[in-house]
Amino acid sequence: MHQDEYTHAFDAADEVILARSGAPTCPRRKRSTSRSLASDLSARGKAAQALPSVDAIVDYLALNVTPGSVVALLSNGAFGAFTPKLLERLAR
């Protein structure tokens, strides 16, 4: 749902990392997936990828963020303790 809107919502981002998504209660024909959104963003020239888990995202960011990087987390919940996991990894 909202696939077209999402492809424009990230215009200001340098890179977009997506987690697995899709509300199981949403009708399948209206459901958006992280993989399809990453593909649509890439088609618009945006660096984007879908990663399979919170831990995979933490691993990726720990290897790729640099001092001064801004990481914005958009989630409707605790997102698998993402913030403490990332902060702990970056502190190493």
Backbone hydrogen bonds in HBPLUS format (Angstrom, degrees):
<---DONOR---> <-ACCEPTOR-->    atom                        ^
c    i                          cat <-CA-CA->   ^        H-A-AA   ^      H-
h    n   atom  resd res      DA  || num        DHA   H-A  angle D-A-AA Bond
n    s   type  num  typ     dist DA aas  dist angle  dist       angle   num
A0006-TYR N   A0002-HIS O   2.95 MM   4  6.17 160.7  1.98 161.5 167.1     1
A0007-THR N   A0003-GLN O   3.15 MM   4  6.43 146.7  2.27 148.9 157.1     2
A0008-HIS N   A0005-GLU O   3.12 MM   3  5.52 147.9  2.23 106.8 116.0     3
A0009-ALA N   A0005-GLU O   3.00 MM   4  6.16 132.0  2.24 140.8 155.1     4
A0011-ASP N   A0008-HIS O   3.28 MM   3  5.47 158.3  2.33 118.0 115.8     5
A0013-ALA N   A0010-PHE O   3.03 MM   3  5.41 154.6  2.10 114.4 122.3     6
A0016-VAL N   A0047-ALA O   2.84 MM  31  6.28 152.1  1.92 148.8 158.3     7
A0049-GLN N   A0016-VAL O   3.02 MM  33  6.55 148.9  2.12 159.2 169.0     8
A0018-LEU N   A0049-GLN O   2.89 MM  31  6.20 164.5  1.91 156.4 160.5     9
A0051-LEU N   A0018-LEU O   2.83 MM  33  6.11 163.4  1.85 175.7 171.5    10
A0026-CYS N   A0023-ALA O   2.97 MM   3  5.40 156.5  2.03 115.1 122.5    11
A0030-LYS N   A0027-PRO O   2.87 MM   3  5.46 148.6  1.97 119.3 129.0    12
A0031-ARG N   A0028-ARG O   3.16 MM   3  4.99 150.6  2.25  98.7 107.6    13
A0037-LEU N   A0033-THR O   2.96 MM   4  6.18 158.5  2.00 152.6 159.1    14
A0038-ALA N   A0034-SER O   2.87 MM   4  6.00 162.1  1.90 148.6 153.5    15
A0039-SER N   A0035-ARG O   3.02 MM   4  6.20 152.2  2.10 141.6 149.4    16
A0040-ASP N   A0036-SER O   2.93 MM   4  6.17 156.2  1.98 145.0 151.1    17
A0041-LEU N   A0037-LEU O   2.85 MM   4  6.08 159.9  1.89 154.5 160.0    18
A0042-SER N   A0038-ALA O   2.89 MM   4  6.03 160.0  1.93 146.2 152.0    19
A0043-ALA N   A0039-SER O   2.96 MM   4  6.16 150.7  2.05 144.0 152.0    20
A0044-ARG N   A0041-LEU O   3.02 MM   3  5.14 137.6  2.20  99.5 111.8    21
A0046-LYS N   A0041-LEU O   3.01 MM   5  5.28 160.6  2.05 145.2 139.9    22
A0045-GLY N   A0042-SER O   2.88 MM   3  5.00 159.6  1.92 109.4 113.7    23
A0057-ILE N   A0053-SER O   3.08 MM   4  6.41 150.3  2.17 144.3 152.2    24
A0057-ILE N   A0054-VAL O   3.08 MM   3  5.09 117.1  2.50  95.2 110.7    25
A0058-VAL N   A0054-VAL O   2.87 MM   4  6.20 161.0  1.91 157.0 162.3    26
A0059-ASP N   A0055-ASP O   2.90 MM   4  6.08 164.0  1.92 148.7 153.0    27
A0060-TYR N   A0056-ALA O   2.98 MM   4  6.14 161.5  2.01 143.8 148.8    28
A0061-LEU N   A0057-ILE O   2.89 MM   4  6.08 172.1  1.90 157.2 159.1    29
A0062-ALA N   A0058-VAL O   2.85 MM   4  5.93 161.4  1.88 153.4 159.1    30
A0063-LEU N   A0059-ASP O   3.25 MM   4  6.43 141.0  2.41 141.1 149.9    31
A0063-LEU N   A0060-TYR O   3.18 MM   3  5.36 131.1  2.43  98.9 111.3    32
A0064-ASN N   A0060-TYR O   3.06 MM   4  6.20 127.9  2.34 139.5 154.2    33
A0064-ASN N   A0061-LEU O   3.02 MM   3  4.93 133.5  2.24  95.7 109.2    34
A0065-VAL N   A0061-LEU O   2.85 MM   4  5.46 159.2  1.89 157.0 152.2    35
A0069-SER N   A0066-THR O   2.86 MM   3  5.49 157.3  1.91 150.0 149.9    36
A0082-PHE N   A0079-PHE O   3.11 MM   3  5.66 136.1  2.31 113.6 123.8    37
A0085-LYS N   A0081-ALA O   3.14 MM   4  6.24 161.2  2.18 156.0 161.8    38
A0086-LEU N   A0082-PHE O   2.81 MM   4  6.02 164.6  1.84 164.1 168.1    39
A0087-LEU N   A0083-THR O   2.95 MM   4  6.11 171.8  1.96 159.5 162.0    40
A0088-GLU N   A0084-PRO O   2.95 MM   4  5.99 157.6  2.00 143.7 150.0    41
A0089-ARG N   A0085-LYS O   3.04 MM   4  6.23 158.4  2.09 146.3 152.1    42
A0090-LEU N   A0086-LEU O   2.88 MM   4  6.10 160.2  1.92 155.9 161.3    43
A0091-ALA N   A0087-LEU O   3.06 MM   4  6.12 135.1  2.26 139.5 150.3    44
A0092-ARG N   A0089-ARG O   3.29 MM   3  5.56 156.3  2.35 104.6 111.4    45
